[in-house]
Amino acid sequence: MCADEYDRENLGETLRSIAREVGESIERLAGQADVDEFAGYVGVDPERAREWVESTASWLGAQLEHLGDEMATRAEQAPDHGPRAHARRETQPVDEDPLRGAAPHPLDLPTEEQGLALAALESGRWTVEPGSHQLVGDADSGPHGDALGLVRELRARDWITAEGRLTLAGRSALGRWLDAAESR
């Protein structure tokens, strides 16, 4: 193994390690956060808030690990790391988005509750009450449970606007959820 190959593998493993450590740090910090106090402050169920924080930290950790693997693979496959190669790479156009792997996995689906809410908002059966961030529907088909938390989840994923209309990402999520429901 030549020195260049060793350096590339070493750099790749270092990048993987950094990404893994950052992801683990985020998960540890999420476990130490005082979610109960924050949940009480904003008026959501502390258990649901804890689940959301843990889920988000876990997802972010996985995305960072994937990004580390992607960066390491690119570093290991790079033909040359010398100063002249660096100057050449700076003048060449970049064909790929280096953060494309940080996006949610294409198979991510809205939960049953999220999918139902997206469908009801799209059809107009439910709306988001202006200024309150609450879902509103009729007595028979209206939202049940933690409607405030549900609106926050949909907004956090950029699936709905502040007014409760579906975004392009929200329509796509609804489509994935409907496709999955049809195949069950």
N, C-alpha and C positions, 0 to 999 in steps of 0.2 A: 504494500500500500504506500503510495507516495505521500509526501507531506501535504500537498494540496487536498487530496482525498481525505486525509486524516483531519485537516482543518475544517473542511466542509462538514464532515460527520460530527465533529466536536461542536461546531457552531449550531448545527441542526439540533443536537441533543440539548444544548444550552437554551435554545429558543423554546423547545418543548418544555423544558424544566421551568423556565420563567413563566410561561403561560399556565402550566399546571399549578405552580405556587400561587400565582395571582388568583386563579379560580378557587383554590382551597382557602385562601385568605378571605375572599368574598363570602364563601359559605360559612366560615368561622364567624365573621363579623355579623352575618345575618342571624346566626344562632345566639349571639350576645346582645342583639338589639332589644330595647325595651318596647316590644310591639304592643303590649297591653296598654301602656300609657298613651301611645300614639293612637291606637285603635279607639280608646275611650275619648280622646280629644276630637277625632273626626267622626265618631258615632258609628263605628262598625263593630261587628262581633270580633273579639280578640282572637278566638280560635281560627276564624276564617282569615283574619289578617296575618296570623302566624303562618298558616298554610300558604298564603300568597307570597309572603317574604321568602319562605323556604323554597317554594317552587321557582320563584324568580332567581334566587341565588343559585340554585342547582342548574337551571337553564343557562344562566350566564357563565357559570363554571364550565359547562359542557361546550359552550360556544368558544370560550377562550382556549380550551384544550384543542378544539378543532382548528382554531386559528393558529395555534402553536405548531400543530402537525403540518398545516399547510405551509407556514413560513419555513419550517425545518426542511420539508421536502424540496421546496424551491431552492433553499440554500445548499442542500446536498447535491442537487442536480445542476447547479450553476457551473458553467465550464471554467470560469476563471474569476478569482477574487482579488487580483492585483490592482494597483492604482490605475493602470491604463484601462483595464476592463471596466472599472467603476466610471471613468470618464466617458467611455463609449456608451454605457447603459444610460447615463443621464441625458444623452442627446437623442436616444432612440425613443420613439413613442411607446407608451405602455398600452398593451393590448387587453390586459385583464385587470379586473378590479381586485386588489389584494385583500379586500375585506368581504368578498362574496361569500365566503364560508361562515361569516359571522351572522348571517341571516337565519331566521327560524328554519327548521328542517321542512322540506316541502310536504312531508306527510303529517305535519302538525294539524290537528283538527280542533275546532271549537268544542267545548264540552257540550253535553246535552242542553244544559241550561243556557249557555251562550248561544248555541245554534237556534234554540227556540226564540230567544230574545232577538237575535238578528232577523229571523224570519218575521216575527211580529212587528218589528220596527220597519222593515222593508215594505210590509203589506199595509202599514198604517193602523193596524189594530192596537199597537202600543205607541206611545210617544214619550219623550223626555220632557217633563214639566219644566218650563223655563225658570231659570234661577234656582231650582231646587235639586237638580240632578237626580230626580226620582223618576222611575218608570211609571207610566200611568196607562191603564187599560180598563175595559169594562169589568164588572164584578165576576163574570164567568171566565173570561180569558185573561184577566189581568195578571201581572207578575206576582209571584208568591215568594216568601223568603227574603233574602237580603238583596232587595232591588237596588239599593244604593251601591253596594259592593259590586253588583253585576254591571252597573253603568260604568263604574271606575275600571273594571276589568276590560270592558269593551273599548273604553277610551285609551287605556294603557297600551293596548295592542293596536291602536290607531284604526279600529274597525268602525267607529262612529265619530261624528263631529260633535262639537259642544251642543249643537241643537238636536242631536239624536238621529241625524241622517247617516245612512251607511256611506262609508268612504269606498274607494275602489278596492282597497285591501279588505274592507268589510264584506263587500259583495263577493270577492274571491273566497273569503273564509266561509261565507254562507254556501257558496257553490260546493266547496269541498265537503262541508257538513252534509248537504243534501245528497251528494254523490255517495258518501259513506252510508247514509241512511238507506238509500235505495239498494245498496249491495248487501245489506244485513238480512 
